[in-house]
Amino acid sequence: MARNQQVKARKSGQPGAVSRWLQQTMNARIARKIRRGRGKFMGMDVLVLNTVGRRSGRPRETPVSWFPDGDDAWLVVASGGGSQDPDWYANLMARPERATIEPAGGDAVPVTPHRLDGADRDEAWERITAAQPRYAKYQSKSDRRYPVVRLTRR
């Protein structure tokens, strides 16, 4: 949606227009802070995840919280507000070869995503919820099981 269409939609009261605009604005602001070296948001480590739109083919950037997983590996949770997988997750899995991350103040790092399942997912989930109990709380309010993705340096 073009900027002038967003403003028009907000004025007309179209549902969702304001929340999508607000989300994009907040994501851009947080991404700028991460690039300037501020890698914390709401007490969590954050990085910029760069993907390519699965339908549009356009670059997308999303700040996401992450958890360490050994050398050159990061864990991210596709919680998406609980009700559905977030767009970044669908884009990441549709075009995994185009994924990069930008740690706080660092250069872009090409990564390969691996969705964790079974015991690997359970073990990672335990570490994630021990570090950030809010994820367990979010999960308890959703009927779907949040995907956990390991990003490894390519």
Secondary structure by P-SEA (a helix, b strand, c coil): ccaaaaaaaaaacccaaaaaaaaaaaaaaaaaaaaacccccccbbbbbbbbccccccbbbbbbbbbbbccccbbbbbcccccccccaaaaaaaaccccbbbbcccccbbbbbbbbbccaaaaaaaaaaaaacaaaaaaaaaccbbbbbbbbccc
